[in-house]
Amino acid sequence: MFEKRRPGAVLFDRDGTLIRDVPYNGDPNRVEPMPGALEALARLRRADVPVAVVTNQSGVAKGLVSPDEMDQVNARVEELLGPFDAWAICVHDDADGCTCRKPAPGLVIRAAAVLDVSPRDCVVVGDIGRDMEAARAAGARGILVPTELTRPEEIEQAPEVADDLTDVVDRVLTDAEDPVPAGARISAPWARAMGWSRW
């Protein structure tokens, strides 16, 4: 059971969690935020909780999306939802045997490292079982936000299930009742300068 305290960061899956899931999308014009995403992120930023994206993008490995198209889509996500403190992106396919593709913990570990926090202090938010398995493998707290594509068994096996992104932030910020000491976290332009980490 995770202690109820301010998280070091909240790490979001991209497709189906922050934006509508358009399979292998390389068109920034098709990016559409999920309901409540902008407001949820704004609340976390106001509370000075770092936010990051951890996303599988196997369309690159399959040759269905170019790296440039993926970058354009990610740029559009930031245009619509604001800047993220870190991006961790796996561009491999299942057969590649990498350690970053969810349900492996690599993306969670990498995002936490970029943000200089422990994975155990992170909350991973996603819409499928792979997201929750990656959180568990990294020692992070996982919160599932089901969609119509989420399988019943994934909901049953999830460590925590939220109704929507508003519910996620309600849980995270309610758990963070203690005030943050002055100067505990400062703006980190270096995280932005590092760009998107992808393998």
GULO-464560 format. One line per 10 residues: for each residue x, y, z of N, C-alpha, C, CB. Coordinates in steps of 0.1 Angstrom, whole numbers. Glycine has a CB too. Layout:
BEGIN
X Y Z X Y Z X Y Z X Y Z | ...
//
This chain:
BEGIN
9 -12 0 0 0 0 9 12 0 -10 0 12 | 6 22 -9 14 34 -10 10 44 1 13 40 -24 | 20 51 6 18 61 16 10 73 9 31 66 22 | 2 79 17 -6 90 11 2 103 13 -20 92 18 | 10 106 3 18 118 4 20 124 -10 32 115 10 | 25 136 -11 27 142 -24 36 134 -33 33 156 -22 | 31 131 -45 40 123 -54 51 131 -60 31 118 -66 | 62 124 -63 73 131 -69 70 136 -83 85 122 -70 | 61 128 -90 57 132 -104 45 123 -107 69 130 -114 | 37 128 -117 26 120 -123 30 117 -137 12 127 -121
31 105 -141 35 101 -154 23 95 -162 46 90 -154 | 19 101 -173 7 98 -180 11 90 -193 0 110 -184 | 3 80 -195 3 74 -209 -3 84 -218 -6 60 -209 | 0 83 -231 -5 93 -241 -18 89 -247 6 95 -252 | -18 79 -255 -30 75 -263 -40 68 -255 -26 67 -275 | -52 73 -254 -63 67 -246 -63 73 -232 -61 53 -246 | -53 80 -228 -53 86 -215 -53 102 -216 -40 82 -207 | -43 107 -222 -43 122 -224 -50 126 -237 -28 127 -224 | -49 118 -247 -56 122 -260 -63 109 -265 -45 126 -271 | -73 112 -274 -81 101 -280 -71 92 -287 -91 106 -289
-74 79 -286 -65 69 -292 -69 67 -307 -67 55 -285 | -60 73 -315 -61 71 -330 -49 62 -333 -60 85 -337 | -52 49 -337 -41 40 -339 -30 45 -349 -46 27 -343 | -18 44 -345 -6 48 -354 -9 62 -360 -5 38 -364 | -12 71 -352 -15 85 -357 -2 92 -360 -24 92 -347 | -1 97 -372 11 106 -375 6 120 -380 19 100 -386 | -7 123 -377 -13 135 -382 -16 144 -370 -25 133 -390 | -9 155 -368 -12 163 -356 -26 169 -356 -2 175 -355 | -32 170 -367 -46 176 -368 -56 166 -362 -49 179 -383 | -52 154 -360 -61 144 -355 -60 142 -339 -59 130 -361
-52 151 -333 -50 150 -319 -61 157 -312 -36 157 -315 | -68 149 -303 -79 155 -296 -78 151 -281 -93 149 -301 | -77 161 -272 -75 158 -258 -87 150 -252 -73 170 -250 | -84 141 -243 -94 134 -235 -102 144 -226 -88 122 -227 | -114 141 -223 -122 150 -215 -115 152 -201 -136 145 -212 | -113 165 -197 -107 168 -185 -92 168 -184 -112 159 -175 | -86 165 -195 -71 164 -195 -64 178 -192 -66 159 -208 | -69 188 -199 -63 201 -197 -64 206 -183 -69 211 -207 | -76 205 -178 -79 209 -164 -71 201 -154 -94 208 -161 | -70 188 -156 -63 179 -147 -48 183 -146 -64 164 -151
-42 185 -158 -28 189 -159 -26 202 -153 -23 189 -173 | -35 212 -155 -33 225 -149 -33 225 -134 -45 234 -154 | -42 216 -128 -42 215 -114 -29 209 -108 -54 206 -110 | -24 199 -115 -11 194 -110 0 204 -112 -7 181 -118 | 0 211 -123 11 222 -124 10 233 -114 10 228 -138 | -3 237 -111 -5 247 -100 0 242 -87 -19 251 -100 | -1 229 -85 3 223 -72 18 220 -72 -5 210 -69 | 25 223 -83 39 221 -85 43 206 -85 47 228 -73 | 34 198 -90 37 184 -92 42 182 -106 25 175 -89 | 54 177 -109 59 175 -122 50 165 -130 73 170 -122
48 167 -143 40 159 -151 49 154 -163 27 166 -156 | 47 142 -167 55 136 -178 46 126 -186 68 129 -173 | 51 123 -198 44 113 -207 53 101 -208 41 120 -220 | 47 89 -207 54 77 -209 46 69 -219 57 68 -195 | 51 67 -231 43 62 -242 50 52 -251 38 73 -250 | 43 41 -254 47 31 -264 43 37 -278 41 17 -262 | 52 37 -287 49 42 -301 55 32 -311 54 56 -303 | 49 20 -311 55 9 -320 52 12 -335 48 -4 -316 | 44 22 -338 42 25 -352 55 30 -359 32 37 -353 | 64 35 -351 77 39 -356 85 26 -361 86 47 -346
85 16 -352 92 3 -355 85 -4 -367 92 -6 -343 | 72 -3 -368 65 -9 -378 66 -2 -392 50 -11 -374 | 71 11 -391 72 19 -403 59 25 -407 77 10 -415 | 49 26 -398 36 32 -401 36 47 -397 25 25 -393 | 46 51 -389 47 65 -385 62 68 -385 41 68 -371 | 66 79 -391 80 83 -391 83 90 -378 83 93 -403 | 96 90 -374 100 98 -362 95 112 -362 115 97 -359 | 96 118 -374 92 132 -375 77 134 -373 96 138 -389 | 69 125 -379 55 126 -377 51 124 -362 48 115 -385 | 58 115 -355 56 113 -341 59 126 -333 64 101 -336
70 132 -337 74 144 -330 64 155 -332 88 149 -335 | 58 156 -344 48 166 -347 35 163 -339 44 166 -362 | 32 151 -338 20 148 -329 23 152 -315 16 133 -330 | 35 148 -310 38 152 -296 38 167 -294 52 146 -292 | 43 174 -304 43 189 -303 29 194 -302 51 195 -315 | 20 188 -310 6 192 -310 0 189 -296 -2 185 -321 | 4 178 -290 -1 175 -277 3 186 -267 5 161 -272 | 15 191 -268 19 201 -259 13 215 -262 35 203 -260 | 10 217 -275 2 229 -279 -11 229 -272 1 230 -294 | -18 218 -271 -31 217 -266 -32 215 -251 -39 205 -272
-22 209 -245 -22 205 -231 -11 212 -223 -21 190 -230 | -3 219 -229 8 226 -222 21 217 -221 3 229 -208 | 32 223 -217 45 216 -217 46 206 -206 56 226 -216 | 52 195 -209 55 184 -199 69 185 -195 52 170 -206 | 72 181 -183 85 182 -177 94 171 -183 85 180 -162 | 89 160 -189 97 150 -195 88 142 -204 104 141 -184 | 94 136 -214 88 126 -223 97 114 -223 85 132 -238 | 91 102 -222 99 90 -223 91 81 -233 101 82 -209 | 97 78 -245 90 72 -256 97 60 -260 89 82 -268 | 90 48 -261 95 36 -267 91 35 -281 91 24 -258
100 34 -291 96 33 -305 98 19 -310 105 43 -313 | 100 9 -300 102 -5 -304 88 -12 -305 110 -12 -294 | 89 -24 -311 77 -33 -312 80 -45 -302 76 -39 -327 | 69 -52 -299 70 -63 -290 82 -73 -292 57 -71 -289 | 84 -76 -305 94 -86 -309 108 -81 -307 92 -90 -323 | 110 -68 -304 123 -62 -303 130 -66 -290 123 -47 -304 | 122 -70 -280 128 -74 -267 135 -63 -259 138 -85 -270 | 130 -51 -260 136 -39 -253 132 -40 -238 132 -26 -260 | 138 -31 -230 134 -30 -216 125 -18 -214 146 -30 -207 | 122 -10 -225 114 2 -223 100 0 -226 120 13 -231
96 -8 -235 82 -9 -239 74 -15 -228 81 -18 -252 | 63 -7 -225 54 -12 -214 48 -25 -219 43 -1 -211 | 47 -35 -210 47 -35 -196 61 -35 -189 39 -46 -191 | 72 -34 -196 85 -33 -190 85 -20 -183 96 -35 -200 | 94 -18 -173 94 -6 -165 103 5 -170 98 -9 -151 | 110 3 -181 120 12 -186 116 27 -187 126 8 -198 | 104 29 -193 99 43 -195 97 50 -182 86 43 -203 | 91 43 -172 88 49 -159 101 52 -152 80 39 -150 | 111 43 -153 124 45 -146 131 57 -153 133 32 -147 | 130 58 -166 137 68 -174 131 82 -171 137 66 -189
118 83 -171 111 95 -168 114 100 -154 96 94 -169 | 114 91 -144 118 94 -130 132 99 -129 116 82 -121 | 141 93 -137 155 97 -136 157 112 -142 164 88 -144 | 150 114 -153 150 128 -159 145 138 -149 142 128 -172 | 135 134 -142 129 144 -132 136 144 -119 114 140 -130 | 146 135 -117 153 134 -105 145 130 -93 161 147 -102 | 136 120 -95 127 115 -84 128 100 -85 112 120 -86 | 124 93 -74 124 79 -74 112 74 -81 125 74 -59 | 113 63 -88 101 57 -94 90 54 -83 104 44 -102 | 95 51 -71 85 47 -61 77 59 -56 93 42 -49
82 71 -60 75 83 -56 66 88 -68 84 94 -52 | 65 80 -78 57 84 -90 43 78 -90 65 81 -103 | 34 84 -97 21 79 -100 20 77 -115 9 88 -95 | 17 65 -120 15 62 -134 1 61 -137 23 49 -138 | -4 69 -147 -18 69 -151 -19 64 -165 -24 84 -149 | -28 54 -167 -30 48 -180 -43 42 -182 -19 38 -183 | -46 37 -194 -59 31 -197 -59 16 -199 -65 38 -209 | -48 10 -199 -47 -4 -201 -38 -11 -191 -43 -7 -216 | -39 -25 -191 -31 -32 -182 -16 -31 -183 -34 -47 -184 | -11 -28 -195 3 -26 -197 9 -15 -189 6 -24 -212
0 -4 -188 5 7 -180 6 4 -165 -6 19 -182 | -4 -4 -160 -4 -8 -146 8 -17 -143 -17 -14 -142 | 11 -26 -153 22 -36 -151 35 -29 -151 21 -46 -162 | 36 -18 -159 49 -11 -160 51 -3 -146 49 -1 -171 | 40 2 -141 40 9 -128 45 -1 -117 27 15 -125 | 38 -12 -117 41 -22 -107 56 -27 -108 32 -35 -108 | 61 -29 -120 74 -34 -122 85 -23 -117 77 -37 -136 | 81 -10 -119 90 0 -115 89 4 -100 88 13 -123 | 79 -2 -93 76 2 -79 68 14 -77 89 3 -72 | 62 19 -88 53 31 -88 39 28 -84 54 39 -101
31 38 -81 17 37 -79 10 38 -92 12 48 -69 | 1 28 -95 -6 28 -108 -21 32 -106 -5 15 -115 | -26 40 -114 -40 44 -114 -46 42 -128 -43 58 -109 | -55 33 -130 -61 30 -143 -74 39 -145 -66 15 -144 | -74 45 -157 -86 52 -161 -92 45 -173 -83 67 -164 | -102 36 -171 -107 28 -182 -114 36 -193 -116 17 -176 | -113 30 -205 -121 35 -216 -129 23 -221 -111 42 -227 | -136 25 -233 -143 14 -238 -134 3 -244 -152 20 -250 | -121 6 -245 -112 -4 -250 -105 -11 -239 -101 3 -259 | -107 -7 -227 -100 -14 -215 -108 -27 -213 -101 -5 -203
-100 -38 -212 -106 -51 -210 -111 -53 -195 -96 -62 -214 | -122 -60 -193 -127 -62 -179 -116 -67 -170 -139 -71 -179 | -108 -77 -175 -98 -83 -166 -87 -73 -162 -92 -95 -173 | -85 -63 -171 -75 -52 -168 -80 -44 -156 -72 -44 -180 | -93 -41 -157 -99 -33 -146 -99 -41 -133 -114 -29 -149 | -102 -54 -133 -102 -62 -121 -88 -63 -115 -107 -76 -125 | -78 -64 -123 -65 -65 -118 -57 -52 -115 -56 -73 -129 | -63 -41 -118 -57 -28 -116 -56 -26 -101 -65 -17 -122 | -45 -20 -96 -43 -17 -82 -52 -6 -77 -29 -13 -79 | -56 3 -87 -65 14 -83 -72 18 -96 -57 26 -77
-85 21 -95 -93 25 -107 -99 39 -104 -103 14 -111 | -98 48 -114 -104 61 -113 -114 63 -123 -93 72 -114 | -124 71 -121 -135 73 -130 -130 81 -143 -146 81 -124 | -121 91 -140 -116 99 -151 -104 107 -146 -127 109 -156 | -98 116 -154 -86 123 -150 -89 132 -139 -81 130 -162 | -101 138 -138 -104 146 -126 -103 138 -114 -119 152 -128 | -109 126 -114 -108 117 -102 -94 114 -99 -116 104 -105 | -85 112 -109 -71 109 -106 -65 121 -98 -64 107 -120 | -67 133 -103 -60 144 -97 -66 147 -83 -62 157 -105 | -79 144 -81 -86 145 -68 -78 136 -58 -101 142 -69
-76 124 -63 -69 114 -54 -55 118 -51 -69 100 -61 | -48 122 -61 -33 126 -60 -32 138 -51 -27 128 -73 | -40 148 -53 -38 160 -45 -44 159 -32 -44 172 -53 | -54 151 -30 -60 149 -16 -49 141 -8 -73 141 -17 | -42 133 -15 -31 125 -8 -20 134 -4 -27 114 -16 | -19 146 -10 -7 155 -9 -11 167 0 -2 160 -22 | -17 164 12 -22 174 20 -11 183 26 -30 168 32 | 1 177 29 11 184 35 17 194 26 22 174 40 | 20 206 31 25 217 23 40 213 19 25 230 30 | 44 217 7 57 215 2 66 226 8 58 215 -14
78 222 14 87 232 19 91 242 9 99 225 25 | 92 255 13 96 265 3 109 261 -4 98 279 10 | 109 262 -17 121 259 -25 123 244 -27 133 265 -18 | 113 236 -24 115 222 -25 116 217 -40 104 214 -19 | 110 225 -48 111 222 -63 111 235 -70 99 213 -67 | 121 236 -79 121 248 -87 119 245 -101 135 256 -85 | 116 255 -109 114 252 -123 127 245 -129 111 265 -131 | 125 236 -138 136 228 -143 137 229 -158 135 213 -139 | 142 241 -163 143 243 -177 152 232 -184 149 256 -181 | 162 226 -176 171 216 -182 163 204 -186 181 212 -171
151 201 -180 143 190 -184 137 192 -197 132 187 -173 | 133 205 -200 128 208 -213 139 208 -223 121 222 -212 | 151 212 -220 162 213 -229 166 199 -234 173 220 -223 | 163 189 -226 168 175 -229 159 170 -241 167 166 -217 | 147 175 -243 139 170 -254 133 157 -250 147 169 -266 | 128 150 -260 121 138 -258 131 126 -258 110 136 -269 | 130 118 -247 139 106 -247 132 95 -254 142 103 -232 | 139 89 -264 133 78 -270 144 68 -274 125 82 -283 | 140 55 -275 150 45 -278 147 38 -291 151 35 -266
//
